[in-house]
Amino acid sequence: MTEPSFRAPKGMQDLRGDALAGHVRLERIAARLFEGHGFREVRAPLLEERALYDRSSGETSEVVEKQMYVVRREDGDYALRPEGTPSVVRLYLQENLHKSEPFQRFWYAGPMFRYERPQKARLRQFHQLGVELLGSADPLHDADVISLGARFFAEAGLDGVRIKLNSLGCSNCRPAYREALLAFQREHAAELCDACRARMEKNPLRFLDCKAPGCRALRDQAPRIVLCADCDTHFGEVRSLLASAGIAFELDPTLVRGLDYYTRTLFEYCHSALGARDAVGGGGRYDGMVEEFGGPPTPGIGFALGVEATLVALEAAGRPPEKAAASIDLFVVLAGGATRTQIFGVVQQCRAAGAATSFGEPGKSVKSQMRAADGAGARHVVVLGETEFATGRCRVRDMATREEREIALADLGRACASQAR
């Protein structure tokens, strides 16, 4: 037996059956929750101008430095999207929503692409569920967005999710923190990894996100940010609102995440089942991105939740993978003596009556077609041959109970549709 000529790219998976069912379940939970919180779905292109991510994520971010899939064409460089936020902000400006309706809530679902070493919960094509709220800096929206992510994991059945919280300050208080971190890293340059040494002059905050053992050991000694009065008040309000709603969180002054655009509130959802890289989602404020893209000063906040990471955490926590739901009400097995015209007519009548109907492969044995019905997850099976068409009667088997009942052939579609619904 020869090997197949082509395989899916490394770190990218085909989804079908039960694996796909898990994705669909989480997407449906997200759609119901996000829409119920006032967010409207958007679907942006998978391909954007590369400069969009250079501007938003930062040239020293790992996404831009190492992980983007770049497509070079005659009219410029494009990139498969590594994240969703820049596309939503681009859409917001391109459609002039900042002029007509500056306050907007959006949500999205779909694949993202990053070139990194594939792991069980980290793939090169992965899927995210995200929300973006634009046009308000009020801490009430910070708390509401954070609580929405927590509610998603609760609805998905994932217990034990921890919320890490931090504030990165604003353009008033972050410069002094940046200089303090830079001075600390210069002092300990010999102990830093090569990547942190190379980028510390451009972006010393990335040191706090570094996973290298030496840098992680130094992190606890690093200076902490001193928030300005406005940022301190804002962060205090966010914490107070979360506490008033009974939403537990832990303060993590080293939390910076891997993207340069974050300001003020920053948060992650974490689960111990994922090991050292335990984030199942996260987000924060990006109050400068709209202005960076050429729009007016416009605050924003959002999050992205990892579908694969959530499914891995669910499985590790003892939640069995979602099973693909049966979608076929009736499977028609073709027996001897029935013509294609007769079979096709019954199938069309059953579908018109509201029964999702499929049928076996002509020429195959009844036994083989029954296996196909079972594999398709059909709720009901009927064998139709010369006798059934001559008498106008048939026997329908309920595949769950294995019980059979005799009905008129003309009632077949209605009977199966009513049983399923």
VOBAFI-773013 format. One record per atom (N, C-alpha, C, O, CB): x, y, z. Coordinates in steps of 0.02 Angstrom, whole numbers, plus 50000, padded with zeros to 5 digits. Glycine has a CB too. Example, Ala and Ser with C-alpha at 12.3 -4.5 7.8 and 13.67 -1.06 7.14 Angstrom:
# VOBAFI-773013
506604971650390;506154977550390;506604983550390;507124983450423;505654977650452;506424988850354;506844994750357;506455000250394;506705005750402;507044997050286;
# end
This chain:
# VOBAFI-773013
500434994050000;500005000050000;500445006250000;500875007050044;499525000050062;500345010649952;500775016649945;500565022049995;499985022450015;500735019349874;501055026150013;500925031850056;500545037250017;500655037949957;501585034650085;500105041150051;499765046550015;500265051749991;500775052950023;499235049750061;500105054949935;500555059949906;500575066249947;501095069649948;500335061549835;500035067949980;500005074250016;499735073150087;499315068850099;499565079249978;499985077250132;499755077250201;499625084450223;499895089150193;500255073850247;499215085250274;499105091950301;499775094750326;500185090950352;498585091850359;499885101350319;500515104250344;500615102950418;500135102350456;500525111750331;501245102450438;501415101250508;501105106550552;501165112550538;502175100950517;500775104350606;500465109150652;499785111650629;499505116150660;500915114950661;499515108650576;498845110550552;498435104150545;498665099150518;498885114350483;497825104350570;497425098250577;496795098450534;496485103650524;497235097050649;496615092550509;495945091650481;495465090650539;495625087250587;495915085550431;494875093650534;494365092850586;493755089350557;493485091550506;494165099750617;493545083950589;492945080450569;492695076450628;493045075650677;493065075850507;492085073950622;491815069450673;491825072550743;491625078350751;492205063050675;492055068650792;492035070950862;492505076950873;492345081350914;492225065250908;493075077050838;493545082750846;493205089250824;493265094350858;494185081550805;492855089050769;492505094950745;491925096750791;491775102550802;492245093850674;491605091550819;491025092850863;491235096950924;490845101150947;490715086150886;491835095750951;492065099651007;492135107050990;491955111351029;492725097051032;492405108450931;492475115350907;491785118550900;491675124150923;492855115550840;491335114950868;490665117750854;490305119250919;489975124450925;490255112750812;490375114850968;490045116051033;490295122551065;489885126651087;490175110151081;490945123551067;491215129751097;491005135951057;490865141151086;491975129351101;490995135350990;490785141050949;490055142750963;489875148650964;490875139450875;489635137750973;488925139050987;488835142351056;488425146851064;488525132650983;489215140051105;489185143251171;489395150551165;489075155051192;489635139451222;489945151751129;490195158551120;489685162851085;489555168551106;490845158551081;489385160451031;488905164350993;488315166451038;488095172151036;488645160550932;488065161751077;487485163251120;487685168251174;487315173151186;487225156751152;488245167151207;488445171651261;488635178651235;488415183651262;489035168651299;489045178751183;489295185251158;488725189451130;488685195451144;489825184151105;488285186251092;487705189951065;487265192351123;486995197851120;487295185451017;487195188251175;486795190051232;487085195751273;486735198851313;486695184251276;487725197251263;488045202951296;488085209051250;488415213951266;488755200951319;487765208651192;487735214451148;488275214751095;488335219751060;487775220551188;488685209451088;489205209351037;488925206750971;488525202050971;489805205151060;489135209750916;488905207650849;489475204250812;490055206450814;488645213650809;489315198750777;489835194950743;490115198750683;489745202050646;489565188250721;490775198250673;491105200650613;491555195050586;491795190850624;491535207150628;491655195150520;492095190250488;492575193950443;492395196250389;491675184950447;493185194650466;493705198250429;494095193250385;494055187250397;494175201950477;494465195750335;494865191250293;495395187650333;495625190050385;495185195150236;495595181750308;496155178150339;496815181450322;497305180450358;496155170850316;496835185250268;497445188450244;497385195950253;496895199050232;497575186550171;497895198950283;497925206250292;498605208750269;499075204850262;497775208250366;498665215250259;499315218050245;499785216650304;499585217450362;499265225750232;500385214750289;500855213050343;500965219050389;501035218250449;501525210850313;500975225150361;501105231150400;500595232050456;500745235150507;501095237250356;499985229250448;499475229650500;499725226650565;499615229450619;498835226250478;500065220950560;500315217550620;500975220650643;501115220650703;500405210150607;501385223150597;501995226550618;501825232650661;502155233950711;502405228850556;501295236250641;501095242250678;500765240650744;500895243950795;500625246450635;500345235550745;499945234150806;500325229850856;500355231550915;499305230650787;500605224350833;500915219550879;501605221750902;501835219750955;500955212750847;501945225850861;502605228250879;503155224250846;503115218050843;502705228050954;503655227650819;504185224250781;504595219550824;504905214850798;504635229450750;504605220650890;504995216150934;504575210550963;504835206351000;505295220150990;503925210350947;503515204850973;503715198350938;503935198450881;502765206350962;503615192850973;503795186350945;503365184750884;503605181550837;503715180850996;502745187150884;502295186050827;502605188950764;502645185450713;501615189150840;502835195150767;503105198550708;503805195950692;503965194950633;503135206050719;504215194850743;504905192750731;504965185650702;505375184450658;505295193050795;504535181050726;504655173950710;504055170150683;504145165050649;504905170450770;503445172450696;502875167850690;502405169350631;501955165250619;502485168050752;502475174750596;501985176350544;502115172350480;502685171250460;502005183850529;501565170150450;501585167250383;501495172950333;500955175750328;501035161750374;502015174550296;502015180350251;501925178050179;502255173350157;502665184450259;501495181450143;501365180250072;501605186350034;501345191850044;500605178750058;502095185549990;502365191149952;502075191149882;502125186249845;503145190749949;501765196649864;501475197549798;501735204049767;502075207949800;500685197649802;501565205149703;501815211049669;501585217549702;501935222549699;501605210949597;500995217449732;500725223549762;500895224249836;500635228649870;499975223649754;501335219949863;501545220749932;501555214249971;501405208949944;501095225549966;501725214750035;501755208950079;501115208350119;500865213250147;502365209450126;500865202250122;500265200750161;500435195350213;500955192050207;499685198450115;500015194550262;500135189450314;499475186050332;498955189250337;500455192650377;499525179450340;498955175950369;498875178350441;499375178750478;499055168150366;498265179850461;498175183350525;498415179050584;498205173250590;497435185150535;498855181850626;499075178250686;498625179650746;498685176350797;499775180150703;498175184550739;497715186350794;497145190450763;497175192350705;498085190550850;496625191650803;496025194750776;495945202150786;495615205450746;495445191450803;496245204950839;496115211850858;496295216950803;495875221250789;496505213550920;496895216650772;497055221750722;496555221850663;496405227250637;497745220450695;496305216050643;495815215850588;495165219450607;494875223050566;495655208650568;494955218450670;494335221750692;494425229250695;493975233050675;494115219050761;495005231550719;495135238750722;495185241550651;494925247050638;495775240150762;495505237950606;495545240250536;494845240950506;494705245850472;495965235350495;494425235950518;493725236150494;493355242150523;493005245650487;493355229650513;493445243350587;493115248950622;493285255550588;492845259850580;493335249150696;493915256450569;494115262650537;493925262750463;493695267950438;494865263650543;494005257150429;493855256950357;493125258450343;492965261550292;494035250050329;492685256350387;491965257650378;491735264050412;491135265350417;491575251750404;492215268050436;492065274550466;491595274250525;491215278850538;491765279150413;491625268650562;491205268050620;491425272850676;491025274750718;491205260850646;492055274850674;492295279650724;491965286450716;491965290550762;493055280450719;491665287650656;491315293850644;490565293250655;490245297650684;491445296250572;490275287650633;489545286850637;489305283950703;488835286450733;489305282550581;489635278650726;489435275150789;490075272950824;490245267050821;488965269050774;490415277450859;491065275750887;491065270250940;491565266750948;491365281850917;490505269350976;490475263951025;490225257650991;489665257450966;490005265851085;490645252550990;490485246350954;490695240250995;491205240351031;490825246150886;490295234950989;490485228351017;490485223250961;489985222450926;489985226251075;491045219850952;491115214750900;491345208150931;491665208050983;491605216950845;491165202650898;491465196150916;491635192450852;491355193750799;490985191950960;492105187750858;492325183950800;492515176950821;492635175550879;492915187550765;492545172550772;492775165650782;493135163550718;492925165350663;492185160750799;493675159850725;493995157450665;494725155650675;494995156250730;493945162550612;495045153350620;495745151150624;496235156950624;496125162050592;495895146450567;496785155850660;497355160450662;497975156250644;497955150150646;497435163950732;498525159650626;499105156050601;499745158950632;499875164950627;499145156450524;500135154650665;500775156650692;501275150850683;501125145150698;500715158650767;501865152550659;502375147450649;502755146650714;503185150650731;502865149350591;502595141350751;502955139650812;502975132150818;502645128650780;502615142950874;503355129650866;503415122350874;502745119550895;502475121250948;503955120650927;502455115050854;501785112350871;501795108350936;502245104250948;501535107950814;501295109450977;501185105751038;500445104051041;500055106250999;501415109751102;500245100151091;499555097751093;499045103451093;498545103051058;499455093351154;499175108651132;498705114151136;498925120251097;498595125551100;498595116151208;499475119651060;499745125351022;499925122950952;500425119550943;500375128451058;499525124750904;499615122650835;499795128550791;499735134350812;498985119250809;500015127150731;500175132550684;499555135450652;499535141450636;500655130050630;499055131450642;498385134150629;497965132450690;497845126650705;498065131150562;497745137550724;497345136650785;496725140950780;496655145050734;497765138350849;496275140150827;495635143650823;495505147750886;495655145550942;495065138650813;495225153650876;495075158050931;494355160550929;494055160950876;495555163950931;494105162050988;493465165450997;493625171951033;493925171851086;492945160951037;493415177551004;493615183851034;493075189051033;492595188750995;494205186350999;493155194051077;492715199951077;493145206151078;493705206151104;492235199751139;492895211551049;493225218051050;492695223351063;492175223551030;493595219450982;492835227651112;492385233151129;492775239651118;493295240851148;492135232651204;492515243851074;492855250051055;492435256051073;491815256051066;492995250050979;492765261351097;492425267651109;492295269351181;491975274451195;491785267651074;492535265251229;492425266951299;493035264951340;493325259551331;491805263351327;493245269451385;493795268051432;493535266551502;493925265851549;494275273951434;492875266151510;492585265251576;492775258551606;492725253451572;491825265951573;493005258351669;493185251951700;492615247051705;492725241051712;493455253251770;491995249451700;491415244951700;491455240151641;491275234251648;490765248951697;491695242551584;491755238151526;492345233351533;492305227751509;491855242351462;492875235451567;493415230751581;493155224751621;493265218951603;493995234151620;492785226351675;492515221051718;492015216651680;492005210551690;492185224051780;491615219751637;491105215951601;491425211251550;491205205551544;490635220751565;491945213551515;492285209251467;492635203551503;492595197751480;492795213351426;492985204951558;493315199651596;492815194451621;492945188451619;493705202651655;492245196851645;491735192251671;491435188051616;491235182251627;491175196151707;491385190851555;491115187051498;491555181051482;491305175551471;491045191551436;492215182051482;492665176351470;492595171051524;492595165151510;493385178751467;492545173351587;492465168551642;491815164651634;491795158651648;492475172151710;491295167951613;490655164651604;490685159551547;490375154251551;490095169651590;491065161151494;491145156351439;491435149851464;491175144451449;491595159351384;491975150151503;492285144051528;491815140251575;491815134051575;492945145551563;491425143851614;490945140551658;490415136951617;490235131251633;490605145651705;490165140051565;489655136951521;489945130951484;489595126151470;489375142151471;490585131351467;490915125851432;491045119951478;491205114451454;491565128251400;490985120951544;491095115651592;491805114951616;491995109851644;490885109251562;492215120151605;492915119851625;492985123151694;493005129351699;493375123351573;493025119051746;493135121651814;493875122851825;494305120051791;492855116651867;494025127051874;494725128151893;495085133351852;495695133751856;495085121851889;494725137351813;495055142751775;495215148451823;494775150751860;494595145151717;495835150751822;496055156351863;496135162551820;496355162051762;496725154651899;495965168251847;496035174551812;496635178351841;496635180051901;495385178851816;497135179551799;497705183751819;497575190851795;497315191851741;498375180951791;497765195751836;497595202651822;498195207151834;498575206151882;496995204951864;498285212051791;498825216951799;498625223451764;498145223551726;499495214251771;498995228751777;498915235051740;499595237151715;500075237351753;498595240651784;499635238651650;500265240951620;500315248551618;500795251251591;500325238151550;499815252051646;499845259251647;499715262351579;499485259051533;500515261551673;499875268751574;499735272551512;500365276351491;500905275251518;499125277451522;500285280851444;500855284651418;501145289351470;501685291951461;500655288551357;500775290451525;501035294751578;501495291051626;502015293651647;500465297851616;501295284951644;501675281351695;502115275751667;502585273551701;501205278451746;501985273351607;502385267851581;503095269851563;503545265751573;502035264851520;503235275851536;503925277551518;504415276751576;504965274251567;503955284551493;504215278951636;504665278351694;504785270951710;505335268951729;504385282051755;504255266851704;504325259751716;504785256551664;505195252351681;503635256351716;504705258651602;505135256051549;505865257451564;506285253051556;504935259151481;506015263451585;506705265251600;506975261351660;507555259351661;506765272751614;506545260251710;506755256351768;506905249051748;507405246151771;506215256451823;506485246251707;506605239351683;507235239051641;507615234251646;506005236851643;507335244051599;507925244051555;508565244451597;509045240951584;507895249951506;508565248751647;509145249351691;509285242651727;509855240651734;509045254951743;508745239351750;508825232851783;509125227651736;509565223851755;508145230451810;508895227551673;509145222651626;509855224151604;510255219551594;508685222451565;510025230451598;510725232151584;511185229651639;511735227151626;510805239751574;510955230451701;511345228251759;511445220751760;511955218251782;511015230551823;510935217051735;510955209651736;511015206751666;510795201151653;510315206951771;511305210551620;511325208451550;511655201551540;511435197651498;511705213551509;512165200051580;512505193651573;512065187751591;512195182151569;513135193551616;511545188951629;511105183551651;510485182651606;510115177851612;510865184851722;510385187351559;509815187151514;509935182151457;510505180751439;509665194051486;509385179651429;509445175551369;509635179951310;509585186151314;508785171651355;509845176951255;510055180751197;509495185151170;509615190851150;510305176051142;508875182551169;508315186351141;508175192551182;508055197851154;507685181951138;508185191951248;508045197751291;508605202951286;508475208951288;507965195551364;509225200651280;509775205451271;509695209251206;509825215251203;510455201851273;509485205651153;509435208751087;508875213951083;508935218851046;509315203451035;508335212951122;507765217451115;507665222151173;507185226051174;507145213451104;508105221851224;507955225751284;507965233251272;507585236851304;508445223951338;508375235651226;508395242851213;507755245251179;507535250851190;509005244551170;507455240951137;506845242751102;506215241451143;505745245451142;506805239051036;506215235851179;505605234051216;505795230051279;505745223951279;505125229851171;506005233451331;506205229951392;505635226251427;505775221851468;506515234851440;504995228051413;504445224551445;504395217251424;504125213151462;503795228051429;504665215551366;504625208651343;504995203851389;504845197851391;504895208051272;505485206451426;505845202351475;505365199051524;505485193351545;506355206651513;504825202551543;504355199851592;503965193851565;503705189851604;503875205251614;503925193251499;503555187851467;504005182151445;503765177151419;503175190551407;504655182751457;505125177851432;505065171351472;504985171451533;505845180551436;505115165551436;505045159051468;505725155751482;505745150251509;504625154451425;506275159051462;506935156251475;507065155751550;506895160451586;507495160551440;507345150251574;507435149251647;507805154951681;507595157151735;507805142751660;508345157451651;508725162751683;508325169151690;508365172551741;509345164151643;507945170851639;507535176951641;506965176151691;506785180851726;507265178551571;506675170151693;506125169051741;506385169551813;506025172051857;505815162151730;506995167351825;507275167751892;507405175051912;507345176851970;507925163751897;507585179251863;507705186351876;507075190451886;507075195651918;508115189251820;506535187951858;505925191951853;505675194451921;505445200051926;505385187951819;505715190251970;505455192152036;505855197952067;505605201352112;505475186152083;506465199052044;506875204552070;506765211052032;506995216352053;507615202652068;506415210651976;506335216451933;505885221751966;505455219952006;506045214451865;505975228151949;505545233351978;504825232551955;504685229751902;505805240251958;504365235051996;503645234751981;503415241751958;503695246851977;503245232352042;502905241751917;502645248051892;502315252051948;501975249351992;502145246851835;502415258651946;502065263251990;501565267051948;501755271251907;502565268252027;500925265551957;500405268451915;500285275751932;500355277851990;499745264551923;500125279651880;499925286551893;499235286551927;498915281351932;499905290651826;499025292451951;498395292751989;497805290251948;497385286651975;498265299952012;497765292151884;497195290051843;497195282551832;496675279251838;497215293651775;497775279651817;497805272451805;497685268551870;497365263251869;498495270551776;497925271251926;497815267851989;497075267852007;496815262752031;498215271352045;496735273451995;496015273752008;495635268951962;495185265351984;495745280951998;495825268951898;495495264551849;495575257151868;495095253451868;495785265651778;496195255251885;496325248251902;495965246251967;495725240651975;497075247051909;495945251052014;495575249752076;494845248552064;494535244252096;495665255452124;494545252352018;493835251452000;493715244651969;493235241251985;493605257051951;494165242551924;494085236051892;494095230551945;493665226151945;494645234851840;494575230751990;494625225652043;494005225752087;493755220452106;495255226752085;493775231752104;493195232352148;492565229452115;492165226052147;493075239552167;492475230852051;491895228352015;491905220652010;491385217452020;491865231351944;492485217851995;492535210551992;492395207452060;492025202552064;493235208451967;492675210352112;492555207652179;491825208152199;491555203552231;492985211352230;491495213652180;490785214552198;490345209252164;489815207552190;490545221552179;490575206752107;490185201652071;490405194552090;490145189752062;490265202551996;490855193952137;491085187352159;491545183952110;491605177852111;490495183052171;491875187852067;492335184952018;493045185152046;493335190552055;492305188951950;493315179352061;493975178952093;494525180352041;494455178651983;494085171952124;495055183552064;495635184952021;496255185152064;496205185952125;495535191551982;496825184652033;497465185252068;497885190452033;497935190451971;497835178452071;498195194952071;498615200152042;499285197152023;499595193552062;498705206052091;499515198751962;500155196251938;500535202051906;500425203551847;500055190351886;500985205251943;501335211051917;501815209551860;502065214151828;501715214251972;501955203051847;502395201251791;502015199851727;502315198451675;502815195151810;501355200151730;500945198551671;500995204151620;500805209851633;500205197451691;501265202551560;501295207451506;501025204751440;500855208651395;502015209851496;500975198151433;500785194851370;501285196651315;501765200251328;500075196851349;501175194051255;501705194651204;501605199951152;501985200151103;501765188351169;501125204351160;500985209351109;501085216351138;500945217651196;500265208551082;501325220851095;501545227351120;500985232451129;501085237651160;502045230251072;500385230951103;499875236151102;499485236951167;499075241551173;499405234851047;499595232651216;499175232951276;499335239051320;499915241051325;499265226551317;498825241851350;498875247251398;498405245751456;497915242051449;498715254251366;498545248651513;498115247951572;497935240651585;498375236451592;497485252051563;497285239051589;497065232451612;497305226851567;497245227251505;496305232251616;497585221751597;497835215851562;497615209751602;497635209851663;498615216051554;497395204551567;497145198651603;497265192251563;497325192451502;496405199351619;497305186751599;497365180151569;496905175251605;496795175851666;498095177651570;496645170451568;496275164851596;496755158851594;496995157051540;495595163351557;496875155651650;497385150351654;497085143951683;496615144151723;497985152651696;497375138351661;497155131851689;497765127451697;498175126851651;496625128451643;497825124351755;498415120351772;498515114351727;499065111651722;498375118151844;497985112051694;498035106051652;498505107151593;498735102251563;497355104151627;498655113451576;499075114851518;499815115251535;500225116151490;498855121251486;499995114551598;500695114751617;500955121851624;500595126351646;501105111051566;501605122851606;501925129351617;501605134851576;501515140451600;502675128851601;501445133351514;501105138251471;500355137051479;500035133751438;501335137651395;500075139951532;499415137851555;498845142251533;498275141351556;499415137451629;498965147051489;498425151651468;497945148151420;498155145351369;498725157851435;497295148551435;496775146351388;496465152351353;496045151451309;496235142251425;496665158251372;496415164351340;496675170451377;496975169851431;495645164451338;496565176151348;496775182251381;496645188351338;496445187851281;497515181951399;496765194151368;496655200351331;496835206351373;497205205851422;495935200751308;496555211951353;496685218151390;496495224251350;496185223851297;497405218451410;496695230051376;496565236451343;497095237851290;497675236051297;496555242151395;496865241051236;497315243251183;497095250251161;496895251351104;497315238251121;497145254951208;496855261651198;497205265751145;496945270951125;496865265351263;497795263651121;498135267551071;498115264751001;498375267850955;498835268251090;497795258850990;497845255650924;497465259450870;497725260150814;497585248650929;496865261850884;496485265450834;496875271550810;496895273050750;495795267550862;497165275150857;497565281050839;498185278950800;498385282450753;497775284950903;498495273350818;499075270850782;498915269350709;499345269950665;499355264650816;498285267250697;498065265650629;497795271650591;497535270950536;497535260350631;497855277650619;497655283750585;496985286550605;496755291450576;497635282450513;496665283650655;496025286150679;496105290850738;496665292350758;495565280350698;495555293050767;495585297450825;495745293350888;495655287250887;494925301350834;495955296650942;496055292951005;495415289251024;494895292351035;496275297651062;495455282651028;494865278451041;495065272651085;495465268451064;494545275950974;494805272151145;494975266451188;494665260051164;494155260051128;494755267851260;494965254451183;494705247951164;494925242651213;495445243251246;494915246051094;494525237451218;494705231651261;494405225451230;493865225651199;494445232751334;494745219751239;494475213551212;494865207551239;495325208251279;494505213551136;494655201651215;495025195551232;494985190651175;494565191351130;494745192351297;495425185651176;495405180051131;495475173651172;495915173151215;495975180451076;495045168851159;495045162451195;495255156951148;495015156551091;494345160851225;495715152751170;495975147351128;495515141351128;495375138451180;496675145351150;495275139451069;494825133651064;495195127151079;494975123251120;494505133250994;495775126051046;496145119951058;496375119451130;496325114051160;496755119551011;496615124951158;496845124851228;496265123151275;496355119451324;497155131651248;495685125951261;495095124451303;494905117151299;494735114051349;494505128851283;494915114351238;494735107251230;495235102651265;495035097651294;494695105551156;495885104351261;496385100351296;496285100751371;496335095651406;497095102751277;496145106751396;496035107551468;495405103751490;495395100751544;495965114951486;494875103951450;494265100251466;494405092751470;494165089451516;493725101651413;494775090151422;494925083051423;495345081151483;495225076051516;495295080951358;495855085251499;496285083851556;495905084351622;496085081051671;496875088651557;495395088551623;495005089551684;494455084251692;494055084551738;494685096451684;494435079351646;493965073951651;493315075051615;492835071151624;493825072651722;493285080251574;492685081451534;492785077851468;493225079851429;492555089051523;492395072651452;492505068751391;492405073151329;492005077751330;492025062751387;492785071651276;492705075551214;491985075351189;491635070351197;493175072851160;491775080751159;491095081151133;491005076051076;491435075351033;490935088251108;490445072651077;490295067951023;489905071450968;489505075850980;489885061951050;490045069350907;489695072250850;488955070350855;488785064550862;489995069750782;488525075250851;487805074050856;487545070850792;487755072550737;487425080650870;487075066250801;486755063050743;486345068250705;485935071850735;486315057150764;486465068650640;486105073650600;485655070450548;485275073850514;486595078250567;485695063750541;485275060150492;484675057150528;484745052850572;485695054650455;484085059450509;483475056550537;483335049550510;483115045050546;482875061050523;483465048650445;483275042450412;483795040350361;484005044350319;482585043250377;484005034150364;484465031250315;484095025850277;483835021150307;485115028450350;484075026450211;483715021650168;484215016550141;484685018350106;483345025350110;484095010150158;484505004650133;484165001750070;483565000250071;484604999150188;484555001150017;484274998849953;484314991249949;484864988349952;484655002149893;483734987949943;483704980749935;483534978949863;483394983349822;483194977549984;483534972549848;483424970349779;482724971949753;482244971849791;483544963049774;482684973249689;482044974149656;481794981249653;481364982749612;481544970149690;482064985849693;481844992849691;482244996549638;482844995549631;481944996149761;481905000849602;482245004749550;482545011149581;482335013349634;481755006449492;483015013949546;483305020349568;482765025749571;482775029949616;483875022449520;482315025649524;481785030649522;481345030149584;481165035249614;481355029949460;481175023949604;480755023049664;481125025449727;480845029049768;480575015549672;481755023449733;482145025449792;482215033049794;482115036149846;482845022049790;482385036049737;482495043249735;481845046949752;481865052149785;482745045449666;481285044449730;480645047549745;480495047549819;480265052549847;480095044149708;480625041849853;480495041349925;480965045949964;480755049350010;480585034049950;481595046149943;482075050549977;481855057749973;481895061450022;482785049649947;481635059849913;481425066849905;480795068349945;480725073849974;481295068349831;480325063549948;479715064549988;479875065150062;479585069250097;479215058649976;480335061050086;480525061250157;480855067850175;480715070750227;480985055350175;481295070150131;481615076650143;481105082350142;481145086950183;482155077950090;480635082050096;480115087150093;479685087150156;479405092350175;479675086250032;479625081350188;479225080850249;479615083050311;479335083150366;478985073750259;480255084850302;480635087450358;481125082550389;481425084150440;480185089750410;481205076650359;481665071750386;482335072250349;482345071650288;481375064550380;482875073250386;483545073350356;483695066150334;483765061750375;484085075950406;483745065050268;483755058350241;484365057150197;484545061350156;483125057050200;484685051350207;485235049150165;485085042050142;484585039150162;485915049550202;485515039250100;485385032550075;486035028950060;486565032050054;484925032750012;485975022250053;486555018150042;486795018249970;486505021449926;486405011150061;487355014549960;487655014449894;487355008649853;487385002949874;488425013649899;487065010249795;486765004849754;487284999449738;487855000849722;486485007749688;487054993249742;487494987649727;487834984649787;488064978949784;488014989749679;487864988349843;488164985649904;487664981149940;487064981949931;488394991349950;487914976549980;487474972150017;487084975950070;487284981350091;487874966450049;486524973050091;486124976050145;486544976850208;486504981950242;485484971950160;486954971750224;487374971950283;487864977750280;487964981250329;487744965250291;488174978650222;488654984150213;488314990950221;488594995450251;488994983650145;487714991550193;487354997850198;487124999250270;487095004950291;486744997850152;486964994050307;486774994850378;487374997450418;487285001650463;486524988150407;487974994950402;488564997650436;488655005050420;488855009050463;489194993650415;488515006850357;488575013850337;488065018150375;488215023750394;488475014550262;487465015450385;486945019150423;487165020250494;487065025650523;486275015350421;487475015050523;487705015650592;488275020750596;488295024750643;487945008750618;488735020550548;489285025350546;489055032450536;489385037150561;489765023450492;488505033450502;488245040150490;487865042850550;487675048750551;487785040150429;487755038550601;487385040750660;486645041750647;486325045950679;487685047150686;486375037950600;485665038850582;485225036850641;485365031950676;485485034750520;484685040550650;484205038950704;483745033250684;483545029150726;483795045150721;483575032950620;483125027750595;483395024750531;483735028150493;482405030550583;483255018350520;483455014950459;482845011250431;482445008350468;484045010050472;482775011450365;482255007650331;482565004050271;482975006850235;481665012350308;482364997750262;482594993850204;482034993850152;481474991550167;482794986450224;482184996250093;481664996750041;481874992449981;482404993349952;481555004150019;481414987949963;481524983749905;480874982749867;480394986649875;481814976949926;480854977649826;480264976349784;479634975349825;479104977849807;480384970249740;479684971649881;479094970249923;478794976549952;478184977349951;479284965449980;479214981049978;478964987150010;478594991549960;478084994549976;479554991050041;478854992049900;478524996249850;477884992949824;477414996349805;478994997649791;477874986249824;477264982749801;476704983349852;476124983949832;477414975349789;476864983249917;476354983449970;476224990449995;475704991750025;476564978950028;476684995049984;476605001850011;476735002150085;476545007050118;475915004449995;477044996850114;477184996650186;477934995450196;478274992550153;476764990950221;478194997750253;478904996650267;478994996150343;478554997950382;479345002450238;479584993550363;479744992950434;480324997650449;480854997350418;479914985450453;480225002050497;480725007050517;481045004850582;480705003250631;480415014150524;481715004750583;482075002950644;482335009150679;482645013550648;482664998150627;482205009550744;482495014750786;483185012350807;483245007250841;482035016250850;483715015950786;484395013450796;484615013950869;485095010550889;484875017350753;484285017950909;484465018450980;484185012551020;484525009751062;484205025051010;483555010751006;483225005451045;483214998851009;483084993651039;482515007551061;483364998950943;483344993050899;482634990450889;482534984950863;483784987550927;482134994250911;481434992250900;481214993950829;481444998950800;480964995650951;480774989950801;480514991150734;479764992050736;479424989250779;480694985250688;479504996050690;478784996950684;478604997350610;478994999650569;478545003350722;478004995150595;477774995150525;477345001250513;476895002750553;477384988650508;477485004850458;477085010750440;476975010750365;477295007050328;477435017350464;476535015050344;476415015950272;477005019650242;477275024250272;475755019850260;477205017550183;477765020650148;477655028150138;478125032050141;477875017250080;477035030050127;476865037150117;476975041250179;477055047350175;476155037850094;476965038050239;477055041650302;477765041450328;477905044050382;476595038650354;478225038450290;478905037250314;479255043750335;479525044150391;479305033750260;479255048750293;479605054950308;479315058450369;479685060550414;479575059650250;478655059150372;478325062550428;478465058850494;478585062050545;477565063050417;478445052250491;478545048250552;479255049150579;479345049950640;478415040750538;479745049150536;480425049850560;480585056950581;480945058050629;480915047550507;480315061850545;480435068850562;480115070450630;480415074050671;480165073450507;479515067950642;479175069450704;479525066250764;479535068950819;478455067250701;479805060350753;480155056950806;480795060650825;480975061150883;480315049650786;481145063350774;481775066750786;481675073550817;482105075850854;482165067350721;481115076850803;481015083750825;480465084150878;480315089550902;480835088150767;
# end
